């Protein structure tokens, strides 16, 4: 599980580093396209989808290793995703 969480964190970090390297260049370009407020942009959906798919494939193929890896990734990505929704909703609530 730890390997899945660390790998998912690294994937998220790399994607965020790409964005931070040049936000003007990446605005509204895949995977940094907006979704419906307060939901996060597509890059965060991708970070959530990778471990979810890994877990699902592991369950389907009856692979404990893949299931554990996917579950570890979900333990990172799930709270990260919820955090982004809460922060976006709070910012929306403060706007006049």
ABEGO torsion letter per residue (X at the ends): XAAAAAAAAAAAAAAAAAAAABAAAABGBOAABBBBOABBBAAAAAAAAAAAAAAAAAAAAGBAAAAAAAAAAAAAAAAAAAAAAAAAAAAAAABX
